[in-house]
């Protein structure tokens, strides 16, 4: 069935339900970054498979909104679908609400599935549509009746994230959450984000690609703790552990019923950025709602000492695999047919040699030559380049290990770099090192530090369009909030235990891309008459290619940092390598 056929079926239902248009998002009910196949409604109806996008279908028109990462892909995949591409970020591109006002006019009715819209987004959209005289119908699913052979909901088993990795028991975490509720004069909170649920209940699973999470909700009050999950996902060990921790296990589909029991004497803290609109409406029927960041968000972001040690162990395992990978690449790039796709396969193979490896933490980005300039490039059979012994190769990859999550980018030059390539590479390296070296006062936001990674580039009229750092979970989501290091204002301050990426880059369209990424953790630095200061511990362990460095562009302090980092890499990894591998690593980490 083509996209045109699916849209026509949807239009039959529009008429039946007296609707003028229907909105289809990319979300699941938990607003996850990666969603199970069952919830990929937007991809199913449009044929566009990018991770971000919204489709609107009216009686006569259809449109898809997506961002600049996917313009080329969307243009290709929407051909023949009758769906107009609306390029987000351009002033001439109408918003969804403006498009609806233009195409269906006043006194119209539009529908959407409230389970698949974030409360914050839905409330804003409803208010905007009201101004155009457009009515919204929130709780209507028009996709399921027309999606033949729809994939099943994931039925994978949950498992316990052991205390030796988690550092805190379920009871201890619930206690911390309740303390936060008390500070906010609330007696309940609903956890909807899958990584927050899994963190709070020390659970992991495989319901979502790359993120070791399980579909579930958590409802925590001052006297009860409830986990809503498909009973088939719970084995005896998990059930016993949860019961011992006084967690009541309830069916995943009973969450609305339980929320309906909240009364006028209840005050529930709700994160509008994480709860879907459908559940939000249930919560607000009787109880008092405090709209604030989830209490689990910051607690989860502040890694405890056990988690940090586990992440360090994961970095050793990852560093060993990457060392073996780059040795393999060097030895075979002249003789074997290595492609962007086989690079991803080789990395997966080498990481899986470690028994603690579970999966990749995201789809490997292997961008050779001009593909490296596409920030979120994903190789396919049709686009995959064969790697030649010349130019830049950018490899951004990561792993999920029982003890931690990794995310690393290295860019290597496979021949003799040009002056421009050396300048760009060194500017990226300077930015990464400058952020790595900084001491900063307690209370500093990531926004205030972002310029450190960009300063050397800005001085030469160069910049990059993505953030410098995102939070990273501990055997959880590779992209984690609430902290970030990016130009956009984010009020969340950086605190001890927070792990984030440090990944500046330069991208020259049609030529190459350069990105160097380490993970860093906030730790105490010093206390002076001016207050307490923090710094970053570099966690990632992998040599940085020194061939493309223009040493004249580095300061003495930057050279000292790089040499010190390489000594650390050699000391941590060499004991796990063969003699030949150790010799290779020693050569790659020698002082510059």
Secondary structure, DSSP 8 states (H G I E B T S, - for coil): --HHHHHHHHHHHHHHTT-SEEEE-S--TT--SS--GGG-HHHHHH----SS-EEEEESS-EEEEE-GGGHHHHHHHTTTTT-EEEETT-TTS--HHHHHHHHH-TT-EEEEBGGGSBHHHHHHHHHHHHHTT-EEE-B---STTT-TT---------EE--HHHHSS-HHHHHHHHHHHHHHTT-SEEEE-SHHHHHHHTTEE--SBTTB---SEEEEEESS-EEEEE-GGG--HHHHHHHHHTT-EEE-GGGHHHHHTT--TT-EEEE-TTTSBHHHHHHHTTTSEEEE---HHHHHHHS--HHHHHHHHHHHHHHHHHHHHHHHHHHHHTTTS--BHHHHHHHHHHHHTTSTTEEEESS--EEEEGGGGGSTT----TTT--B--SSSEEEEEE-EEETTEE--EEEEEESS---HHHHHHHHHHHHHHHHHHH--EETT-BHHHHHHHHHHHHHTTT---SS-SEEE--SSS-SSEEEEEESSS----B--TT-EEEE--EEEETTTEEEE-BEEEEEEEEEEETTEEEEEEEE--------TT--GGGS-HHHHHHHHHHHHHHHHHHGGGS-HHHHHHHHHHTS--
